[in-house]
């Protein structure tokens, strides 16, 4: 006798990308690049938010008011959007007033720390080195022979 009940299949996981757009209008469609793949929407939203926050801070000059910062960003900055996220995706328009009114902390604008292109699993590091199964290819943490010698180091 065969089982005729359908077993539930796991839902396909959504992989997200963030589109970076040049607001200066330099490109035909203003897209600079697409960054990904993010495996969850929260990570993609956080990256887009930090990227825009950093872009706004690069447009801020000492003594500039919020309106001046906004105008500079709209002329020279970069915007970011999560592709295919619809209403769940982060939107810069929702926070522009806050972003331009007050400077960001270094942590708020550190999109590099959460860039998925920099997040690498240890096994991937080994494969990039061409030594998939050779643990000895990486520097030994408990041996300081691979450290550079400095003349003033005692």
C-alpha positions as CSV (number, residue, x, y, z in Angstrom):
1,X,0.0,0.0,0.0
2,X,1.4,3.4,-0.9
3,X,1.1,6.6,1.1
4,X,-1.0,9.1,-0.8
5,X,-0.6,12.0,1.6
6,X,1.5,14.8,0.3
7,X,4.4,15.7,2.4
8,X,4.9,19.4,2.8
9,X,7.8,20.7,0.9
10,X,10.0,23.4,2.5
11,X,9.3,26.8,1.1
12,X,11.8,28.2,-1.3
13,X,14.0,30.6,0.5
14,X,14.1,34.1,-0.9
15,X,17.4,35.5,-1.7
16,X,17.6,39.3,-1.6
17,X,19.6,41.9,-3.5
18,X,20.1,45.6,-2.9
19,X,20.2,48.0,-5.9
20,X,22.6,51.0,-5.5
21,X,21.5,54.0,-7.5
22,X,23.5,57.1,-8.4
23,X,21.4,60.1,-7.8
24,X,23.6,62.4,-9.9
25,X,22.0,60.9,-13.0
26,X,25.4,59.8,-14.5
27,X,24.1,56.4,-15.7
28,X,21.3,55.6,-18.1
29,X,19.1,53.9,-15.5
30,X,21.1,55.3,-12.5
31,X,22.0,51.8,-11.3
32,X,25.5,51.6,-10.1
33,X,25.5,48.0,-8.9
34,X,23.4,45.2,-7.3
35,X,24.8,43.8,-4.1
36,X,23.8,40.4,-2.8
37,X,23.0,37.8,-2.0
38,X,21.3,38.5,1.3
39,X,19.7,35.4,2.8
40,X,17.1,37.4,4.8
41,X,15.3,40.6,4.4
42,X,16.4,42.1,7.7
43,X,20.0,41.9,6.6
44,X,19.2,43.4,3.2
45,X,17.3,46.2,4.8
46,X,20.1,46.9,7.3
47,X,22.6,47.1,4.5
48,X,20.5,49.5,2.4
49,X,19.9,51.7,5.4
50,X,23.6,51.9,6.4
51,X,24.6,52.5,2.8
52,X,22.3,55.4,2.4
53,X,23.3,56.8,5.8
54,X,26.9,56.7,4.8
55,X,26.1,58.3,1.5
56,X,24.3,61.2,3.2
57,X,27.2,61.7,5.6
58,X,29.7,61.9,2.7
59,X,27.5,64.8,1.4
60,X,27.4,66.6,4.7
61,X,29.8,69.6,5.1
62,X,30.5,71.5,8.3
63,X,27.8,74.1,9.1
64,X,25.3,72.7,6.5
65,X,21.7,72.6,7.5
66,X,19.4,69.6,6.9
67,X,18.1,71.1,3.7
68,X,21.6,71.7,2.4
69,X,22.6,68.1,3.2
70,X,19.4,66.8,1.5
71,X,20.1,68.9,-1.7
72,X,23.7,67.7,-1.8
73,X,22.6,64.1,-1.4
74,X,20.0,64.4,-4.1
75,X,22.6,65.8,-6.4
76,X,25.6,63.7,-5.6
77,X,24.6,60.8,-3.3
78,X,23.6,57.2,-3.8
79,X,20.3,55.6,-2.8
80,X,19.7,52.0,-2.1
81,X,16.6,49.8,-2.4
82,X,15.9,46.1,-1.7
83,X,14.9,44.5,-4.9
84,X,11.5,42.8,-5.0
85,X,10.8,43.5,-1.3
86,X,7.7,45.7,-2.0
87,X,6.3,47.2,1.2
88,X,8.7,45.1,3.5
89,X,11.8,46.7,2.0
90,X,13.5,49.6,3.6
91,X,13.0,53.0,1.9
92,X,15.2,56.0,2.2
93,X,12.3,58.4,1.9
94,X,11.0,57.2,5.2
95,X,14.1,58.4,7.1
96,X,15.6,61.2,5.0
97,X,14.4,64.0,7.4
98,X,16.1,62.2,10.4
99,X,19.2,61.4,8.5
100,X,19.8,64.9,7.2
101,X,18.9,66.6,10.5
102,X,21.5,64.8,12.6
103,X,24.9,63.3,11.8
104,X,25.3,59.5,12.0
105,X,27.6,57.6,14.3
106,X,30.3,55.5,12.7
107,X,28.4,52.3,13.5
108,X,25.2,53.6,11.8
109,X,27.0,54.2,8.6
110,X,29.3,51.0,8.6
111,X,27.7,49.2,5.7
112,X,31.0,47.4,5.0
113,X,30.7,45.4,8.2
114,X,27.5,43.8,6.9
115,X,28.3,43.6,3.2
116,X,27.5,40.0,2.1
117,X,30.5,40.1,-0.2
118,X,32.8,40.3,2.8
119,X,31.0,37.6,4.9
120,X,32.9,34.4,4.1
121,X,32.7,31.0,5.7
122,X,36.0,29.5,6.8
123,X,35.7,26.7,4.3
124,X,35.3,29.3,1.5
125,X,38.5,31.0,2.7
126,X,40.4,27.8,2.3
127,X,39.0,27.1,-1.1
128,X,40.0,30.7,-2.2
129,X,43.5,29.8,-1.1
130,X,43.4,26.7,-3.2
131,X,43.7,24.4,-0.2
132,X,40.2,23.0,0.5
133,X,41.4,20.4,3.0
134,X,44.8,21.8,4.1
135,X,44.3,23.5,7.5
136,X,48.0,24.3,7.6
137,X,47.7,26.8,4.8
138,X,46.4,29.4,7.2
139,X,48.7,31.2,9.7
140,X,48.9,29.5,13.0
141,X,47.3,31.6,15.8
142,X,49.6,30.4,18.6
143,X,52.8,31.0,16.7
144,X,54.2,34.5,16.3
145,X,56.7,33.6,13.6
146,X,54.5,35.0,10.9
147,X,54.4,38.4,12.5
148,X,56.5,41.2,10.9
149,X,59.4,42.4,13.1
150,X,59.5,46.0,13.9
151,X,62.7,47.7,15.0
152,X,61.1,49.2,18.1
153,X,59.3,46.0,19.1
154,X,60.8,44.5,22.2
